[in-house]
């Protein structure tokens, strides 16, 4: 390998950085070519398995009796309502965080570059946060 590096690059000095280059190249290929797809595949398999077990449980409960069918429908509605509530709570938190980032950016840029109105860039994440909160509290359909 050393002989190949010397032939390609012409000297031992240039070849010293070849080892680092090779290590980083192999690491990048391993990360993006093997690790990330593997983790994604494992996560998708877990989600499929959870969905399968959930549907099987609901099917068995629904087949048991007519009372069980009503209970199953109520269970599905409750799970849907809880998922909507979790999404809205996440949007509330994200909105408050964006408003905080916007205010912090306003203050930081004003202190850093006082003469120019660059600090107004902090309004962008602030308005995004306000938009999220307006959606959650005003525009979104109420939970039943």
C-alpha positions as CSV (number, residue, x, y, z in Angstrom):
1,X,0.0,0.0,0.0
2,X,2.9,2.4,0.8
3,X,4.4,1.6,-2.6
4,X,1.1,2.4,-4.3
5,X,0.8,5.7,-2.4
6,X,4.3,6.7,-3.4
7,X,3.6,5.8,-7.0
8,X,0.4,7.8,-7.0
9,X,1.5,10.9,-5.1
10,X,5.3,10.9,-5.9
11,X,6.8,11.4,-2.5
12,X,6.6,10.2,1.1
13,X,5.5,13.6,2.4
14,X,2.3,13.7,0.3
15,X,1.6,10.1,1.2
16,X,1.4,11.0,4.9
17,X,-2.0,12.7,4.3
18,X,-3.1,9.7,2.2
19,X,-3.7,7.6,5.3
20,X,-6.0,10.2,6.8
21,X,-7.8,10.7,3.5
22,X,-8.3,6.9,3.2
23,X,-9.6,6.7,6.8
24,X,-12.1,9.5,6.3
25,X,-13.3,8.1,3.0
26,X,-13.8,4.6,4.3
27,X,-15.6,6.1,7.4
28,X,-17.9,8.2,5.3
29,X,-18.8,5.2,3.1
30,X,-19.4,3.1,6.2
31,X,-21.6,5.7,7.8
32,X,-23.8,6.6,4.8
33,X,-23.6,3.3,3.0
34,X,-24.1,0.9,5.8
35,X,-25.0,2.3,9.2
36,X,-27.8,4.8,8.4
37,X,-29.6,2.4,6.0
38,X,-29.3,-0.3,8.6
39,X,-30.8,1.8,11.4
40,X,-33.6,3.0,9.1
41,X,-34.5,-0.6,8.1
42,X,-34.5,-1.7,11.8
43,X,-36.8,1.2,12.7
44,X,-39.2,0.5,9.9
45,X,-39.3,-3.2,10.9
46,X,-40.2,-2.2,14.5
47,X,-43.0,0.1,13.3
48,X,-44.4,-2.6,11.0
49,X,-44.3,-5.1,13.9
50,X,-46.1,-2.7,16.3
51,X,-48.8,-1.9,13.7
52,X,-49.3,-5.6,13.0
53,X,-49.7,-6.5,16.7
54,X,-52.0,-3.6,17.2
55,X,-54.2,-4.5,14.3
56,X,-54.3,-8.2,15.4
57,X,-55.3,-7.2,19.0
58,X,-58.1,-4.9,17.7
59,X,-59.3,-7.6,15.3
60,X,-59.5,-10.2,18.0
61,X,-61.3,-7.9,20.4
62,X,-63.8,-6.8,17.7
63,X,-64.6,-10.4,16.8
64,X,-65.3,-11.4,20.4
65,X,-68.8,-9.8,20.7
66,X,-70.9,-6.7,19.7
67,X,-70.0,-5.0,23.0
68,X,-66.4,-5.6,22.2
69,X,-66.8,-3.9,18.8
70,X,-68.1,-0.7,20.5
71,X,-65.2,-0.8,22.9
72,X,-62.7,-1.3,20.0
73,X,-64.1,1.7,18.2
74,X,-63.8,3.8,21.4
75,X,-60.3,2.6,21.8
76,X,-59.4,3.7,18.3
77,X,-61.0,7.1,18.8
78,X,-59.1,7.6,22.1
79,X,-55.8,6.6,20.5
80,X,-56.4,9.1,17.6
81,X,-57.3,11.8,20.1
82,X,-54.2,11.1,22.1
83,X,-52.0,11.3,19.0
84,X,-53.5,14.6,18.0
85,X,-53.0,16.0,21.5
86,X,-49.4,14.8,21.4
87,X,-48.8,16.6,18.1
88,X,-50.4,19.8,19.4
89,X,-48.3,19.7,22.5
90,X,-45.2,19.3,20.4
91,X,-46.2,22.3,18.3
92,X,-46.8,24.4,21.4
93,X,-43.3,23.6,22.6
94,X,-41.8,24.2,19.2
95,X,-43.5,27.6,19.0
96,X,-42.3,28.7,22.4
97,X,-38.7,27.6,21.5
98,X,-38.8,29.4,18.2
99,X,-40.0,32.6,19.9
100,X,-37.2,32.3,22.4
101,X,-34.6,31.7,19.6
102,X,-36.0,34.7,17.8
103,X,-35.7,37.0,20.8
104,X,-32.2,35.7,21.6
105,X,-31.1,36.3,18.0
106,X,-32.5,39.8,18.1
107,X,-30.5,40.6,21.3
108,X,-27.3,38.9,20.1
109,X,-27.3,40.5,16.7
110,X,-28.2,43.9,18.1
111,X,-25.2,43.7,20.5
112,X,-22.9,42.3,17.9
113,X,-23.8,44.6,15.0
114,X,-25.5,47.6,16.4
115,X,-25.4,50.1,13.5
116,X,-27.0,47.9,10.9
117,X,-30.6,46.5,11.1
118,X,-29.3,42.9,10.8
119,X,-30.8,42.1,14.1
120,X,-34.2,42.0,12.5
121,X,-33.3,38.6,11.2
122,X,-34.4,37.4,14.7
123,X,-38.0,38.1,13.7
124,X,-38.0,35.2,11.3
125,X,-37.9,32.4,13.9
126,X,-40.0,34.5,16.2
127,X,-42.8,34.8,13.6
128,X,-42.5,31.1,12.8
129,X,-43.1,30.4,16.5
130,X,-46.0,32.8,16.7
131,X,-47.5,31.1,13.6
132,X,-47.3,27.7,15.3
133,X,-49.0,29.0,18.4
134,X,-51.7,30.7,16.4
135,X,-52.4,27.4,14.5
136,X,-52.6,25.4,17.7
137,X,-54.8,27.8,19.6
138,X,-56.9,29.3,16.9
139,X,-57.0,27.4,13.6
140,X,-56.7,23.7,14.6
141,X,-59.9,21.7,15.1
142,X,-60.8,21.2,18.7
143,X,-60.2,17.9,20.4
144,X,-63.4,15.9,21.1
